[in-house]
């Protein structure tokens, strides 16, 4: 299990204990309450989470069902604890409003349950189309009105994000009649069956092409199959691996491998950045980077529009506040010294099919000449 997986398991274990302690206090006065039954239930739920994480990526149907149950319980547990923690803050963890403590905690638990229900509903809804209009200095007049569809973070192949789901997302994208389609990484998960995804991917097309970059889930590892690379190659989709191309007379597209992965190897991040942008013609440049880092360097390098994903906007509130500590540009449109940066909150979901508050997105960018 990775450092991230170990940290997640430890945090979830603490949340299980916190929920047990609060439920034990709330149920103590009930005539039919059994502490032994509560302990057994909490242990079973922890085991569901643990073995779901342990067998993540398994091919068997039972393994997949266990993983789905694990991820959805983890997120539900988090929201239940958010509601209870808010209640504890109100009553000073039982030191204030002592007569109302149980009522306040019961209300907090109810709020957590409502948030969990809303996040399940929101996570299952199709992505919304988010329209962004961007003016680029020096853009050729014939490219005025160019429509770019951006999809990021599918994480297809897990959590009921199969071939049918992917085809529906591609149908949404193609209905926008894009001139250019950009796939901003984290496309397919390990364990994905390429044969299930390739037919849908082959229906993606645009006059200026369909281009993709690698995310951290697509990154190459010596002992891991390159699922995303295989699917993209079979669908004749171009993978921009630290290079640039001239899409049309007057428009350059550059792409870089995931920065959070390359940052683990000293010097690799800068090497990839230079390879992606150096030597290109002096023309308006779009820069596709899965992780919204090196933004200041992109401005200095003369990038006219940077497009990223990766953050999911935290996916489940209030987790976005924690994510923002590491990724200051977390979602939406920013202007950095005049350069627009657009960060997608993702077309799919990682882990549970849950989102709170904003649902997934497909981004439609319309370019305008100044």
C-alpha positions in Angstrom: 0.0 0.0 0.0 1.3 3.5 -0.9 2.0 6.3 1.5 -1.2 7.9 0.4 -3.1 4.6 0.9 -1.6 4.1 4.3 -2.4 7.7 5.4 -6.0 7.3 4.1 -6.4 4.0 6.0 -5.1 5.6 9.3 -7.4 8.6 8.9 -10.4 6.4 8.2 -9.7 4.2 11.2 -9.7 7.3 13.4 -13.0 8.4 11.9 -14.5 5.0 12.6 -13.5 5.3 16.3 -14.8 8.8 16.5 -18.2 7.8 15.0 -18.3 4.8 17.4 -17.7 7.0 20.5 -20.4 9.5 19.4 -23.0 6.8 18.5 -22.3 5.0 21.8 -23.1 8.2 23.7 -26.2 8.9 21.7 -27.7 5.3 21.9 -26.8 4.7 25.6 -30.3 5.5 26.8 -32.1 3.3 24.3 -33.8 0.3 25.8 -32.7 -2.1 23.0 -29.2 -0.6 22.6 -26.4 -3.2 22.7 -22.8 -1.9 22.8 -21.6 -5.2 21.5 -23.8 -5.0 18.4 -22.5 -1.4 17.7 -18.9 -2.6 18.1 -19.5 -5.5 15.7 -21.2 -3.2 13.2 -18.3 -0.7 13.2 -15.8 -3.5 12.9 -17.6 -4.9 9.9 -17.7 -1.5 8.2 -14.0 -1.0 8.9 -13.2 -4.4 7.4 -15.3 -3.5 4.3 -13.3 -0.4 3.9 -9.9 -2.0 4.6 -10.3 -5.0 2.3 -11.9 -2.8 -0.4 -8.7 -0.7 -0.4 -6.5 -3.8 -0.2 -8.1 -5.4 -3.2 -8.4 -2.2 -5.2 -8.1 -2.9 -9.0 -9.1 -6.5 -8.8 -10.7 -8.1 -11.8 -13.3 -10.3 -10.0 -16.9 -9.0 -9.6 -16.8 -9.5 -5.8 -13.6 -7.5 -5.7 -15.1 -4.7 -7.6 -18.3 -4.7 -5.5 -16.2 -4.7 -2.3 -14.2 -1.7 -3.7 -17.3 0.2 -4.5 -18.8 -0.4 -1.1 -15.5 0.6 0.5 -15.1 3.9 -1.3 -18.7 4.9 -0.8 -18.7 4.0 2.9 -15.4 6.0 3.4 -17.0 9.1 1.9 -20.2 8.6 3.8 -18.3 8.2 7.1 -16.4 11.4 6.4 -19.6 13.4 5.9 -21.2 11.8 9.0 -18.1 12.9 11.0 -18.2 16.4 9.5 -21.8 16.8 10.8 -20.9 15.4 14.3 -17.7 17.5 14.5 -19.7 20.6 13.7 -22.1 19.7 16.5 -19.1 19.1 18.9 -17.8 22.6 18.0 -21.2 24.1 18.9 -21.4 22.4 22.3 -17.6 22.6 23.1 -17.3 18.8 22.9 -19.8 18.4 25.6 -18.5 21.1 28.0 -21.2 23.6 27.0 -25.0 23.3 26.6 -24.8 20.0 28.5 -28.6 19.5 28.5 -28.8 20.0 24.8 -25.7 17.9 23.8 -27.5 14.8 22.6 -30.0 16.9 20.6 -27.2 18.9 19.0 -25.2 15.8 18.1 -28.3 14.0 16.8 -28.9 17.1 14.5 -25.2 16.9 13.4 -25.6 13.3 12.6 -28.8 14.0 10.6 -27.0 16.8 8.7 -24.2 14.3 7.8 -26.7 11.8 6.5 -28.4 14.5 4.3 -25.0 15.6 2.9 -24.1 12.0 2.1 -27.4 11.5 0.3 -27.0 14.7 -1.7 -23.4 13.8 -2.6 -24.5 10.4 -3.9 -27.2 12.1 -6.1 -24.8 14.8 -7.4 -22.1 12.2 -8.1 -24.5 10.1 -10.3 -25.7 13.1 -12.4 -24.1 13.7 -15.8 -21.5 16.4 -16.1 -22.7 19.9 -16.8 -21.3 21.9 -19.7 -19.2 24.9 -18.4 -18.6 27.6 -21.0 -15.6 29.8 -20.9 -14.8 32.6 -23.3 -11.1 33.5 -23.7 -9.6 36.3 -25.7 -6.1 35.7 -27.0 -3.8 38.4 -28.3 -2.5 37.7 -31.7 -5.0 34.9 -32.5 -5.5 34.8 -36.3 -8.9 36.0 -37.4 -9.7 32.7 -39.1 -9.4 31.1 -35.6 -11.8 33.5 -34.0 -14.6 31.5 -32.5 -12.6 28.2 -32.3 -14.4 25.8 -29.9 -12.3 23.6 -27.6 -13.9 20.9 -25.6 -11.9 19.8 -22.5 -12.4 16.7 -20.5 -10.3 15.7 -17.6 -10.2 13.0 -14.9 -12.5 10.4 -16.3 -11.0 7.7 -14.1 -12.9 5.3 -16.3 -12.8 1.6 -15.6 -13.8 1.9 -11.9 -16.8 2.8 -9.8 -19.4 2.1 -12.5 -17.6 4.3 -14.9 -17.6 1.8 -17.7 -17.9 1.8 -21.5 -21.5 3.0 -21.5 -20.7 5.9 -19.2 -17.7 6.9 -21.4 -19.8 6.8 -24.5 -22.4 9.0 -23.0 -19.7 11.6 -22.1 -18.3 11.4 -25.6 -21.7 12.0 -27.0 -22.1 15.0 -24.8 -18.8 16.4 -26.1 -19.5 15.7 -29.8 -22.9 17.4 -29.5 -21.0 20.7 -28.9 -19.4 20.4 -32.4 -15.9 21.2 -31.2 -13.0 22.3 -33.4 -10.5 20.8 -31.0 -10.8 18.2 -28.2 -8.3 18.1 -25.3 -8.1 15.3 -22.7 -6.3 16.6 -19.6 -5.1 13.3 -18.0 -6.2 10.7 -15.5 -8.3 9.0 -18.2 -8.3 5.3 -17.4 -7.6 3.3 -14.2 -5.5 0.2 -13.9 -7.7 -2.9 -14.4 -9.7 -1.2 -17.2 -10.5 -3.5 -20.1 -9.2 -1.7 -23.2 -11.7 -3.5 -25.5 -14.6 -1.9 -23.5 -13.3 1.6 -24.0 -11.7 1.7 -27.5 -15.0 1.7 -29.5 -16.2 4.8 -27.6 -12.9 6.5 -27.9 -12.9 6.0 -31.7 -16.0 8.1 -31.9 -14.1 11.2 -30.7 -13.0 13.5 -33.6 -12.5 17.2 -34.3 -11.1 19.2 -37.3 -8.0 20.3 -35.2 -7.6 16.8 -33.7 -8.0 15.0 -30.4 -5.0 15.4 -28.1 -4.2 14.1 -24.6 -1.6 14.3 -21.8 -0.8 11.9 -19.1 -2.1 12.4 -15.5 -0.7 10.8 -12.4 -3.0 7.8 -12.9 -1.7 7.5 -16.5 1.9 7.9 -15.6 4.4 5.3 -16.8 5.7 2.9 -14.3 8.1 0.0 -14.9 5.8 -2.7 -13.4 2.5 -1.2 -14.6 0.7 -1.7 -17.8 0.2 1.4 -19.9 -3.6 1.1 -20.2 -4.2 4.7 -21.2 -1.4 4.6 -23.8 -2.9 1.4 -25.3 -6.4 2.8 -25.5 -5.3 6.2 -27.0 -3.1 4.5 -29.6 -5.9 2.1 -30.7 -8.3 5.1 -31.0 -5.7 7.1 -33.0 -5.6 9.9 -30.4 -2.4 11.8 -30.1 -0.6 11.8 -26.8 1.5 14.9 -26.2 4.4 13.8 -24.1 6.5 16.9 -23.4 6.3 18.4 -26.9 4.4 20.9 -28.9 2.6 20.8 -32.3 1.3 23.5 -34.6 -2.4 22.8 -34.9 -3.1 25.4 -37.6 -1.5 28.4 -39.1 -1.3 30.6 -36.0 -2.0 28.2 -33.1 0.4 26.0 -31.2 -0.6 23.3 -28.6 2.0 22.1 -26.1 1.5 19.2 -23.6 3.5 18.0 -20.6 3.4 14.8 -18.5 1.9 15.0 -15.1 4.0 17.4 -12.9 3.1 15.8 -9.6 4.8 12.6 -10.9 7.8 14.2 -12.5 8.4 16.3 -9.4 9.3 13.1 -7.6 12.5 12.9 -9.7 14.8 16.0 -9.2 15.2 18.0 -12.3 12.7 16.0 -14.4 10.0 18.6 -14.0 12.1 21.4 -15.5 13.4 19.2 -18.3 9.9 18.2 -19.3 8.7 21.8 -19.2 11.6 23.0 -21.4 11.0 20.1 -23.9 7.3 20.9 -24.1 7.6 24.6 -24.9 11.1 25.4 -26.3 11.7 25.9 -30.0 8.1 26.5 -30.9 7.1 29.3 -33.3 6.2 32.7 -32.0 2.5 32.1 -32.2 -0.4 31.9 -29.7 0.2 28.8 -27.5 -2.2 26.6 -25.6 -0.5 24.6 -22.8 -2.1 21.4 -21.6 -0.9 20.2 -18.2 -2.8 17.8 -16.0 -1.6 19.4 -12.7 -2.0 23.2 -12.4 1.6 23.8 -11.4 4.4 25.8 -13.0 1.9 28.5 -13.8 4.3 31.4 -13.3 6.9 29.6 -15.5 4.2 29.2 -18.2 3.5 33.0 -18.1 7.3 33.7 -18.5 7.5 31.2 -21.4 4.8 33.1 -23.3 1.9 30.7 -22.9 -1.4 32.3 -23.9 -3.8 29.8 -22.3 -3.1 27.1 -19.8 -5.5 24.2 -19.2 -5.4 21.7 -16.3 -7.5 19.3 -14.2 -6.4 17.0 -11.4 -7.9 18.7 -8.4 -11.6 17.7 -8.8 -12.2 20.8 -6.7 -11.8 18.5 -3.7 -14.8 16.5 -5.1 -16.5 16.3 -1.6 -16.9 19.4 0.4 -15.3 20.4 2.8 -12.3 18.4 1.5 -11.7 21.1 -1.1 -10.2 23.4 1.6 -7.5 20.8 2.3 -6.8 20.3 -1.4 -6.4 24.0 -1.9 -3.4 24.0 0.5 -1.5 22.1 -2.1 -3.2 23.3 -5.3 -3.9 27.1 -5.0 -5.6 27.0 -8.4 -8.3 24.5 -7.7 -11.2 25.1 -10.1 -12.5 27.7 -12.5 -10.8 30.5 -14.5 -7.9 32.5 -13.2 -5.8 35.3 -14.7 -2.1 35.1 -13.8 -0.3 38.2 -15.0 -2.6 38.3 -18.0 -2.4 34.6 -18.8 -5.8 32.8 -18.5 -5.6 29.5 -16.6 -8.6 27.2 -16.7 -8.8 24.3 -14.2 -11.5 21.7 -14.7 -13.1 20.1 -11.7 -13.2 16.8 -13.6 -15.6 14.9 -15.9 -15.6 11.8 -13.8 -14.9 11.0 -10.1 -12.1 9.4 -8.2 -13.0 6.8 -5.6 -16.7 7.1 -4.7 -19.3 8.3 -7.3 -20.0 11.2 -5.0 -19.7 15.0 -5.3 -20.6 17.8 -3.0 -21.5 20.5 -4.1 -20.7 21.1 -7.8 -21.1 18.2 -10.1 -18.7 17.1 -12.8 -18.0 19.2 -15.8 -17.2 19.2 -19.5 -15.5 22.5 -20.4 -16.3 24.4 -23.6 -13.7 27.1 -24.3 -14.4 29.6 -27.1 -11.4 31.5 -28.4 -11.6 35.1 -29.5 -9.1 37.2 -31.2 -8.3 40.5 -29.6 
